[in-house]
């Protein structure tokens, strides 16, 4: 009797252990490489223009438009230009007919008489979001200019920045800056004046006619920003 009971106990133990090897009716799949799961996003992706708040020019209503602009070169407060640059208070005004191309090209079509700065094409875009949108444009001054202690060398790249809403520019104007190096290493923007967008010029107006209508370039003295 004792032997039978022992055999029955061993059989029950064996059956109990066997239950652990029965497959689950809903097994959890093992993850394998190439299983089609999406990879984690790059923690440092290169931001697109849209992500940086920059909208392509043609979408802002400015692409293909022409504007009469007045560049006003002279010493400004808080500029990092050398202390002797335009320190006499002499300023130089250069009227410009500027076309903002739908492809993002900023093309000077004409200069005011006697300007002779050799303004050449650059680029433009609108940065930021309402109400902090700004037109950022640049052109090259291939000839530069020199009027006393107020001068910029040939080949200077001139940057223009001004608040804008759709196709309306700030009446207070914008800033003119250039890139220069400090201690031959650090490249920085330095303020060299201001500018205004005076009026829009219809595309049907002949460029020669629009050029004749531009004011003459001039120099004048203003020591308000001289410290």
Secondary structure by P-SEA (a helix, b strand, c coil): caaaaaaaaaaaaaaaaacccccccbbbbbbccccccccccccccccccccccccccccccccccccbbbbbbccccccccccccccccbbbbbbbbcccccccbbbbcccccccccccccccccccccccbbbbbbbbbccccccccccccccbbbbbbbbbbccccccccbbbbbbbbbccccbbbbbbcccccccbbbbccccaaaaaaaccccbbbbbccccc
